[in-house]
Amino acid sequence: MKENKLASFLAIDLGATSGRAILGTIRNDKLELKEINRFANPIIDVNGRLYWDLFHLYSEIMNSLKYIQSQNIEIQSIGIDTWGVDFVSFGKDGEPLRMPYSYRDTHTFNAPDKFFEKFFSKKETYLKTGIQIMNFNSLFQLFTQQEDDNSIYSISDKFLFMPDALSYLLTNNMVTEYTIASTSQMLNPFTRSFDEELLSKLNITKDNFAPIVFPGTIIGTLSESVQKNTDLGTIPVIAVAGHDTASAVIATPAENENFAYLSSGTWSLMGIESKEPVVNEETYSLNFTNEGGADGSIRLLKNICGMWLIEQCRKEWAREKDISYDEIVLAATESKPFKCYINPDASCFASPESMINEIQNYCKQTNQFIPQSIGEIARCIYESLAFRYKQVLENLKKLADFPIDTLHIIGGGSQNNMLNNFTANAIGLPVFAGPSEATAMGNIMMQAKAFGLISNKKEMRKIIRNSVSLSKFEPQDTNIWDEHYFEYLNVFRES
């Protein structure tokens, strides 16, 4: 990094349950963070359809900018990252036509099979895109709108993914950022452009998307309207790695390339960095995904249902008595180990009316002990996640062209020491946990790179290592965990 340079950047980091505005200041090869706004990002149920509140998110971003101005904080730029696949439809006049659907909306549950029957087979679709087949991928969301003769589908002029839509509201400039577009299952991973044959089946073309740009591109400056409402000047908005996982991975504080990462939050995403897409019969059978990396690499990874399981159970437990995540972990610690397991990725856990009931039903249907208490249910979830991580990591080892020596857990879930211990025990490798704010850090690093303050990924990761204290977890009792892993596999196969 260039010496004697003090620079501050604003990261807008939006997750599937909450959002935050984080100020990042780079000083003496260290990154200092300050959270200036945290807010809910609720899914809104309207007549059985699930939506995101686009204008609520925009309003909270504006509140964050007003705070920056009120405190006389000078920032170089702004960058926005969000979860993947979801998008906003805009008309020819540039106006949003409706609030965006949430990927948890149930209307796409059977969409992949219908698409494969009508157009391309499952294998053909995968080999075109290198993206794991998931019902909520943008491809299947658009296909469902077409099939349902959705009222706005035929009049939609542009589809902007969530970070691009919010950047547009700030700048009045439309772009399609590469990493977020790569989650859609509509991009060719080798050419990094939209697959026009896929688009044609949806009766749309690449002109229905803004031009693709890569992380580090300046989208534009705050529009006159935003400047007027915030009293800020012409601050640039940067296309960072718009997919939150891509931002998080670039901030993985690894010292070399021989690692796997686990971005742990509502979703767990486990993967490796690959120089080229890995799209073949094996990755197809394993349903691995090839998503764009912030530095031009490919994130070869697998989506795993993560803290969503605990989050949903906690909501139910909180109806009787408020309970913290620390209390849930303590209850799990005090419960007997290896009593029952679930497949965290079973479809029944995607959007259940009662997560607790679904977990109990799963255990009943697989002839296992049925957990009842908070500790028993939480222990079942944490052990099952650790075994699922082992399962996916074993497949990654087969696909990687380098040895995997360590696992880096980043994101909010890295603060769960119990799960970190379980994971190290299950995989038999050292686990490094942290930073918890990896996504915001990666967002800020890409903004700094756009200004020429940082040259490459190696420098970014050095700054991250200088800035955080990592926790290391060595594997213990691996023989015991290996024995019970086979019990988990038997239940997994039956699911």
C-alpha positions as CSV (number, residue, x, y, z in Angstrom):
1,M,0.0,0.0,0.0
2,K,1.1,3.5,-0.7
3,E,2.7,5.1,2.4
4,N,1.5,8.1,4.5
5,K,-2.0,7.9,3.1
6,L,-5.1,8.2,5.4
7,A,-8.3,7.3,3.6
8,S,-11.9,6.6,4.8
9,F,-14.5,4.7,2.9
10,L,-18.2,3.8,3.5
11,A,-19.3,0.2,3.1
12,I,-23.0,-0.6,2.8
13,D,-23.2,-4.2,3.7
14,L,-26.7,-5.7,3.3
15,G,-27.5,-9.3,4.5
16,A,-30.6,-11.3,4.2
17,T,-31.8,-10.3,7.7
18,S,-30.0,-7.0,8.5
19,G,-27.9,-4.3,7.0
20,R,-25.2,-2.1,8.3
21,A,-23.2,1.0,7.3
22,I,-19.5,0.7,8.3
23,L,-16.9,3.4,8.0
24,G,-13.5,2.0,7.2
25,T,-10.3,4.0,7.7
26,I,-6.9,2.8,6.4
27,R,-4.1,4.0,8.6
28,N,-0.5,2.7,8.8
29,D,-1.3,-0.5,6.9
30,K,-4.2,-1.3,9.2
31,L,-8.0,-1.0,8.7
32,E,-10.1,0.5,11.4
33,L,-13.8,0.0,11.4
34,K,-16.7,1.9,12.9
35,E,-20.3,0.9,12.6
36,I,-22.4,4.0,12.1
37,N,-25.8,2.4,11.3
38,R,-27.4,-1.0,11.7
39,F,-30.9,-1.8,10.6
40,A,-33.3,-4.6,9.9
41,N,-33.9,-6.0,6.5
42,P,-37.2,-7.8,6.9
43,I,-38.9,-10.0,4.3
44,I,-42.4,-8.6,3.7
45,D,-45.3,-11.1,3.2
46,V,-48.0,-9.6,1.0
47,N,-50.8,-12.0,0.1
48,G,-48.5,-14.9,0.2
49,R,-45.7,-13.3,-1.9
50,L,-42.4,-12.5,-0.2
51,Y,-40.7,-9.1,-1.0
52,W,-37.8,-7.0,0.0
53,D,-38.5,-3.3,0.8
54,L,-36.2,-1.6,-1.7
55,F,-37.1,1.9,-0.4
56,H,-36.5,1.0,3.2
57,L,-33.0,0.0,2.3
58,Y,-32.5,3.1,0.3
59,S,-33.8,5.2,3.2
60,E,-31.3,3.6,5.6
61,I,-28.5,4.2,3.2
62,M,-29.6,7.9,3.0
63,N,-29.7,8.0,6.9
64,S,-26.1,6.7,6.9
65,L,-25.0,9.4,4.5
66,K,-26.7,12.1,6.5
67,Y,-24.9,10.9,9.6
68,I,-21.6,11.1,7.7
69,Q,-22.3,14.7,6.8
70,S,-23.5,15.6,10.3
71,Q,-20.3,14.4,11.8
72,N,-18.1,16.1,9.2
73,I,-16.6,12.8,8.2
74,E,-14.7,12.9,4.9
75,I,-15.1,9.8,2.8
76,Q,-13.5,8.9,-0.5
77,S,-16.3,6.8,-1.8
78,I,-19.2,4.4,-1.1
79,G,-19.6,0.7,-2.0
80,I,-22.6,-1.6,-1.7
81,D,-22.7,-5.4,-1.4
82,T,-25.7,-7.6,-0.9
83,W,-26.8,-11.2,-1.0
84,G,-27.1,-12.8,-4.4
85,V,-29.7,-13.7,-7.1
86,D,-32.4,-11.2,-6.3
87,F,-33.1,-8.3,-8.6
88,V,-35.3,-5.2,-9.3
89,S,-37.3,-4.7,-12.5
90,F,-37.2,-1.2,-14.0
91,G,-39.3,0.3,-16.7
92,K,-38.1,2.3,-19.7
93,D,-38.5,5.5,-17.7
94,G,-36.0,4.2,-15.1
95,E,-38.6,3.7,-12.4
96,P,-38.7,0.5,-10.3
97,L,-41.9,-1.4,-11.3
98,R,-42.4,-3.2,-8.1
99,M,-40.6,-4.2,-4.9
100,P,-38.3,-7.1,-5.6
101,Y,-39.3,-10.7,-4.7
102,S,-37.3,-12.5,-2.1
103,Y,-35.4,-15.6,-3.0
104,R,-37.3,-17.3,-0.2
105,D,-40.6,-16.8,-2.0
106,T,-42.1,-20.3,-2.6
107,H,-43.3,-19.7,-6.2
108,T,-40.0,-20.9,-7.6
109,F,-39.9,-24.2,-5.7
110,N,-40.7,-26.4,-8.8
111,A,-39.3,-24.0,-11.4
112,P,-36.0,-25.8,-12.2
113,D,-37.8,-29.1,-13.2
114,K,-40.3,-27.1,-15.3
115,F,-37.4,-25.3,-17.0
116,F,-35.5,-28.5,-17.7
117,E,-38.5,-30.1,-19.2
118,K,-39.4,-27.2,-21.4
119,F,-35.9,-25.9,-22.5
120,F,-32.5,-27.3,-21.5
121,S,-31.8,-30.3,-19.3
122,K,-30.4,-30.0,-15.8
123,K,-26.9,-31.0,-17.1
124,E,-27.1,-28.7,-20.1
125,T,-28.1,-25.7,-17.9
126,Y,-25.3,-26.5,-15.4
127,L,-22.6,-26.9,-18.1
128,K,-23.6,-23.6,-19.7
129,T,-23.3,-21.7,-16.4
130,G,-21.2,-23.7,-13.9
131,I,-23.7,-22.6,-11.2
132,Q,-25.3,-25.0,-8.8
133,I,-29.0,-25.7,-9.4
134,M,-31.0,-23.9,-6.8
135,N,-34.7,-23.1,-7.3
136,F,-34.2,-19.4,-6.4
137,N,-31.5,-18.6,-8.9
138,S,-32.3,-15.6,-11.0
139,L,-32.8,-17.7,-14.1
140,F,-35.6,-19.6,-12.4
141,Q,-37.1,-16.5,-10.9
142,L,-37.4,-14.9,-14.3
143,F,-38.7,-18.1,-15.8
144,T,-41.4,-18.3,-13.2
145,Q,-42.4,-14.7,-13.9
146,Q,-42.7,-15.6,-17.6
147,E,-44.7,-18.7,-16.9
148,D,-47.0,-16.9,-14.6
149,D,-47.6,-14.1,-17.1
150,N,-46.5,-11.7,-14.4
151,S,-47.9,-8.3,-14.9
152,I,-44.6,-6.5,-15.1
153,Y,-42.5,-9.1,-16.9
154,S,-43.4,-8.0,-20.5
155,I,-42.8,-4.3,-19.7
156,S,-39.6,-4.6,-17.8
157,D,-36.8,-2.8,-19.6
158,K,-33.9,-3.5,-17.2
159,F,-33.2,-6.0,-14.5
160,L,-30.7,-4.8,-11.9
161,F,-29.3,-7.0,-9.2
162,M,-29.8,-5.7,-5.6
163,P,-26.5,-3.8,-5.1
164,D,-26.7,-2.4,-8.7
165,A,-30.3,-1.2,-8.1
166,L,-29.3,0.6,-4.9
167,S,-26.2,2.1,-6.6
168,Y,-28.5,3.3,-9.4
169,L,-30.8,5.0,-6.9
170,L,-27.8,6.8,-5.6
171,T,-26.1,7.8,-8.9
172,N,-28.7,7.5,-11.6
173,N,-26.3,5.3,-13.5
174,M,-27.0,1.6,-14.3
175,V,-24.4,-1.1,-14.3
176,T,-24.3,-4.9,-13.8
177,E,-21.5,-5.8,-11.5
178,Y,-19.8,-9.1,-12.4
179,T,-19.7,-11.0,-9.1
180,I,-23.3,-10.4,-8.3
181,A,-24.4,-11.3,-11.9
182,S,-22.4,-14.5,-11.6
183,T,-24.8,-15.8,-9.0
184,S,-27.7,-15.6,-11.5
185,Q,-27.2,-18.8,-13.5
186,M,-27.3,-16.7,-16.6
187,L,-23.6,-16.0,-17.1
188,N,-21.1,-18.0,-19.1
189,P,-18.3,-18.5,-16.6
190,F,-15.6,-18.6,-19.3
191,T,-16.6,-15.5,-21.3
192,R,-18.0,-13.7,-18.2
193,S,-21.0,-12.5,-20.3
194,F,-24.6,-13.4,-20.4
195,D,-25.5,-16.6,-22.2
196,E,-27.8,-15.3,-24.9
197,E,-29.2,-18.7,-25.7
198,L,-30.5,-19.0,-22.1
199,L,-31.8,-15.4,-22.2
200,S,-33.7,-16.1,-25.4
201,K,-35.7,-18.8,-23.7
202,L,-36.9,-16.1,-21.3
203,N,-37.8,-13.8,-24.2
204,I,-35.2,-11.3,-23.1
205,T,-31.7,-10.2,-24.3
206,K,-28.5,-8.9,-22.9
207,D,-30.0,-5.4,-23.5
208,N,-32.3,-6.1,-20.6
209,F,-29.3,-5.8,-18.4
210,A,-26.9,-2.9,-17.9
211,P,-23.3,-3.3,-19.1
212,I,-21.2,-5.6,-17.1
213,V,-18.5,-4.0,-15.0
214,F,-15.8,-5.5,-12.8
215,P,-15.0,-4.8,-9.1
216,G,-13.2,-1.5,-8.7
217,T,-15.1,0.4,-11.4
218,I,-16.5,3.8,-10.6
219,I,-20.3,3.7,-11.3
220,G,-20.7,7.5,-10.9
221,T,-21.1,10.1,-8.2
222,L,-24.0,10.9,-5.9
223,S,-26.9,12.3,-8.0
224,E,-28.0,15.9,-7.5
225,S,-31.0,14.7,-5.6
226,V,-29.0,12.7,-3.2
227,Q,-26.5,15.5,-2.8
228,K,-29.4,17.9,-2.0
229,N,-31.0,15.5,0.6
230,T,-27.7,14.7,2.4
231,D,-25.7,17.9,2.0
232,L,-22.9,15.8,0.6
233,G,-20.9,16.5,-2.5
234,T,-20.0,14.5,-5.6
235,I,-18.8,11.4,-3.8
236,P,-18.1,8.4,-6.1
237,V,-20.0,5.2,-5.7
238,I,-17.8,2.2,-6.5
239,A,-18.8,-1.1,-7.9
240,V,-17.1,-3.3,-5.3
241,A,-17.6,-7.0,-5.3
242,G,-21.3,-6.6,-5.1
243,H,-21.9,-10.2,-4.0
244,D,-21.3,-10.2,-0.2
245,T,-19.5,-13.6,-0.3
246,A,-17.1,-12.3,-3.0
247,S,-16.4,-9.3,-0.8
248,A,-15.9,-11.5,2.3
249,V,-13.6,-14.0,0.5
250,I,-11.2,-11.2,-0.7
251,A,-10.8,-10.3,2.9
252,T,-9.8,-13.8,4.0
253,P,-6.6,-13.3,6.0
254,A,-4.8,-16.2,4.5
255,E,-1.0,-16.2,4.2
256,N,-0.9,-18.5,1.2
257,E,-3.2,-20.2,-1.3
258,N,-3.5,-23.6,0.4
259,F,-6.8,-22.9,2.2
260,A,-10.5,-23.3,2.0
261,Y,-12.9,-20.7,3.2
262,L,-16.2,-20.8,5.0
263,S,-18.2,-17.6,4.9
264,S,-20.5,-18.2,7.8
265,G,-23.8,-16.3,8.2
266,T,-27.4,-17.0,7.4
267,W,-25.9,-19.1,4.7
268,S,-22.6,-21.0,4.9
269,L,-20.6,-20.9,1.8
270,M,-17.6,-23.2,1.6
271,G,-15.1,-23.0,-1.2
272,I,-11.7,-22.4,-2.7
273,E,-10.3,-19.9,-5.1
274,S,-9.6,-21.2,-8.5
275,K,-7.8,-19.5,-11.4
276,E,-10.3,-20.9,-13.9
277,P,-13.9,-22.2,-13.8
278,V,-14.2,-25.9,-12.9
279,V,-17.2,-27.1,-14.9
280,N,-17.3,-30.8,-15.6
281,E,-19.2,-34.0,-14.8
282,E,-17.9,-34.2,-11.3
283,T,-18.8,-30.7,-10.3
284,Y,-22.2,-31.2,-11.9
285,S,-22.8,-34.4,-9.9
286,L,-21.7,-32.6,-6.7
287,N,-23.7,-29.5,-7.6
288,F,-20.8,-27.1,-7.0
289,T,-20.9,-23.5,-8.2
290,N,-18.5,-21.3,-10.0
291,E,-19.0,-17.7,-9.0
292,G,-16.9,-14.6,-9.9
293,G,-14.2,-13.5,-7.5
294,A,-13.4,-9.9,-6.7
295,D,-9.9,-10.3,-8.2
296,G,-10.9,-12.1,-11.3
297,S,-10.6,-15.6,-9.8
298,I,-13.4,-18.1,-9.6
299,R,-15.0,-19.0,-6.3
300,L,-15.6,-22.7,-6.5
301,L,-18.0,-23.3,-3.7
302,K,-21.0,-24.9,-2.3
303,N,-24.0,-23.2,-0.6
304,I,-24.9,-24.7,2.8
305,C,-27.8,-23.7,4.9
306,G,-26.1,-22.0,7.9
307,M,-27.2,-19.9,10.8
308,W,-30.7,-19.7,9.2
309,L,-31.5,-22.9,11.2
310,I,-30.6,-21.4,14.5
311,E,-32.1,-17.9,13.6
312,Q,-35.5,-19.5,12.9
313,C,-35.5,-21.6,16.0
314,R,-34.5,-18.6,18.1
315,K,-37.5,-16.7,16.8
316,E,-39.8,-19.5,18.1
317,W,-38.0,-19.8,21.5
318,A,-38.2,-16.0,21.9
319,R,-42.0,-16.1,21.9
320,E,-41.9,-17.6,25.3
321,K,-38.7,-16.0,26.6
322,D,-36.0,-13.8,25.0
323,I,-32.9,-15.9,24.5
324,S,-29.5,-14.8,23.3
325,Y,-27.2,-16.7,20.9
326,D,-24.7,-17.1,23.8
327,E,-27.4,-18.7,25.9
328,I,-28.3,-21.1,23.0
329,V,-24.6,-22.1,22.7
330,L,-24.4,-22.7,26.4
331,A,-27.5,-24.9,26.3
332,A,-26.0,-26.9,23.5
333,T,-22.7,-27.3,25.4
334,E,-24.6,-28.8,28.3
335,S,-26.5,-31.3,26.1
336,K,-25.3,-34.8,25.3
337,P,-23.3,-35.1,22.1
338,F,-24.1,-37.2,19.0
339,K,-27.7,-37.9,19.7
340,C,-29.3,-37.0,16.3
341,Y,-28.5,-35.3,13.0
342,I,-30.1,-33.5,10.1
343,N,-29.2,-32.7,6.6
344,P,-29.0,-28.9,6.9
345,D,-29.7,-28.6,3.2
346,A,-32.9,-30.6,3.1
347,S,-35.6,-28.7,1.3
348,C,-37.9,-28.9,4.3
349,F,-35.7,-26.4,6.1
350,A,-35.8,-23.8,3.3
351,S,-38.8,-21.8,4.5
352,P,-40.8,-23.8,7.1
353,E,-43.7,-22.5,9.3
354,S,-41.9,-24.0,12.3
355,M,-38.2,-24.8,12.1
356,I,-38.4,-26.7,15.4
357,N,-41.2,-28.9,14.1
358,E,-39.3,-29.7,10.9
359,I,-36.2,-30.7,12.8
360,Q,-38.1,-33.0,15.1
361,N,-40.0,-34.4,12.1
362,Y,-36.8,-35.1,10.3
363,C,-35.4,-37.0,13.2
364,K,-38.6,-38.9,13.7
365,Q,-38.7,-39.9,10.0
366,T,-35.1,-41.1,10.1
367,N,-35.7,-43.2,13.3
368,Q,-33.4,-41.0,15.5
369,F,-33.7,-39.5,18.9
370,I,-36.1,-36.6,18.8
371,P,-34.7,-33.5,20.3
372,Q,-37.0,-31.5,22.6
373,S,-35.0,-28.9,24.6
374,I,-33.2,-25.8,23.4
375,G,-29.9,-27.4,24.0
376,E,-30.8,-30.7,22.3
377,I,-32.1,-29.0,19.1
378,A,-29.1,-26.5,19.0
379,R,-26.6,-29.3,19.5
380,C,-28.3,-31.3,16.7
381,I,-27.9,-28.2,14.4
382,Y,-24.3,-27.4,15.3
383,E,-23.1,-31.0,15.0
384,S,-24.9,-31.5,11.7
385,L,-23.4,-28.3,10.3
386,A,-19.9,-29.5,11.3
387,F,-20.4,-32.8,9.6
388,R,-21.9,-31.1,6.5
389,Y,-18.8,-28.9,6.4
390,K,-16.6,-32.1,6.5
391,Q,-18.7,-33.6,3.7
392,V,-18.3,-30.6,1.4
393,L,-14.6,-30.1,2.3
394,E,-13.8,-33.7,1.3
395,N,-15.3,-33.0,-2.1
396,L,-13.3,-29.7,-2.4
397,K,-10.1,-31.6,-1.7
398,K,-10.8,-33.8,-4.8
399,L,-11.5,-30.8,-7.0
400,A,-8.6,-28.5,-5.9
401,D,-5.3,-28.5,-7.7
402,F,-3.5,-27.7,-4.5
403,P,-3.4,-29.1,-1.0
404,I,-5.9,-27.7,1.5
405,D,-4.1,-27.3,4.8
406,T,-6.4,-25.0,6.7
407,L,-10.0,-23.7,6.8
408,H,-10.6,-20.0,7.3
409,I,-14.1,-19.2,8.8
410,I,-15.1,-15.6,8.1
411,G,-18.3,-13.6,8.7
412,G,-20.6,-13.4,11.7
413,G,-20.7,-17.2,12.3
414,S,-16.9,-17.1,13.0
415,Q,-17.8,-15.8,16.5
416,N,-19.4,-19.1,17.4
417,N,-16.5,-20.8,19.2
418,M,-18.5,-24.0,19.8
419,L,-19.2,-24.5,16.1
420,N,-15.6,-23.5,15.3
421,N,-14.4,-26.3,17.6
422,F,-16.9,-28.8,16.2
423,T,-15.7,-27.9,12.7
424,A,-12.0,-28.4,13.5
425,N,-12.8,-31.7,15.2
426,A,-14.9,-32.9,12.3
427,I,-12.6,-31.9,9.4
428,G,-9.4,-32.8,11.2
429,L,-7.6,-29.6,10.1
430,P,-6.8,-26.3,11.9
431,V,-9.5,-23.7,11.7
432,F,-8.8,-20.0,11.8
433,A,-11.8,-17.9,12.8
434,G,-12.2,-14.2,11.9
435,P,-12.8,-11.5,10.9
436,S,-16.5,-11.4,11.6
437,E,-16.8,-8.3,9.5
438,A,-15.0,-9.8,6.5
439,T,-17.7,-8.6,4.0
440,A,-17.4,-5.0,5.0
441,M,-13.6,-5.2,5.0
442,G,-13.5,-6.7,1.5
443,N,-15.9,-4.0,0.3
444,I,-13.6,-1.3,1.7
445,M,-10.5,-3.0,0.3
446,M,-12.0,-2.9,-3.2
447,Q,-12.8,0.8,-2.8
448,A,-9.2,1.5,-1.8
449,K,-8.0,-0.5,-4.8
450,A,-10.2,1.7,-7.1
451,F,-8.3,4.7,-5.8
452,G,-5.0,3.1,-6.3
453,L,-4.1,2.8,-2.6
454,I,-3.8,-1.0,-2.8
455,S,-2.5,-2.9,-5.7
456,N,-3.6,-6.5,-5.3
457,K,-5.2,-9.2,-3.2
458,K,-1.9,-10.0,-1.4
459,E,-1.7,-6.5,0.0
460,M,-5.4,-6.5,1.0
461,R,-4.9,-9.7,3.0
462,K,-1.8,-8.4,4.7
463,I,-3.7,-5.3,5.8
464,I,-6.6,-7.5,7.1
465,R,-4.1,-9.7,9.1
466,N,-2.5,-6.5,10.6
467,S,-6.0,-5.4,11.6
468,V,-7.6,-8.4,13.4
469,S,-6.8,-11.0,16.0
470,L,-7.6,-14.5,14.6
471,S,-8.6,-17.4,16.8
472,K,-7.1,-20.8,16.0
473,F,-8.9,-24.1,16.7
474,E,-6.9,-27.3,16.5
475,P,-8.7,-30.6,15.9
476,Q,-9.4,-32.8,18.9
477,D,-11.0,-36.2,19.4
478,T,-11.0,-36.7,15.6
479,N,-11.4,-40.5,16.0
480,I,-14.7,-40.0,17.9
481,W,-15.9,-37.5,15.3
482,D,-15.0,-39.8,12.5
483,E,-17.0,-42.6,14.0
484,H,-20.1,-40.5,14.3
485,Y,-19.6,-39.0,10.9
486,F,-20.8,-42.3,9.4
487,E,-24.0,-42.1,11.5
488,Y,-24.6,-38.7,10.0
489,L,-23.9,-40.0,6.4
490,N,-26.5,-42.7,6.9
491,V,-29.1,-40.2,8.0
492,F,-28.1,-37.9,5.1
493,R,-28.6,-40.6,2.6
494,E,-32.1,-41.3,3.9
495,S,-33.1,-37.6,3.7
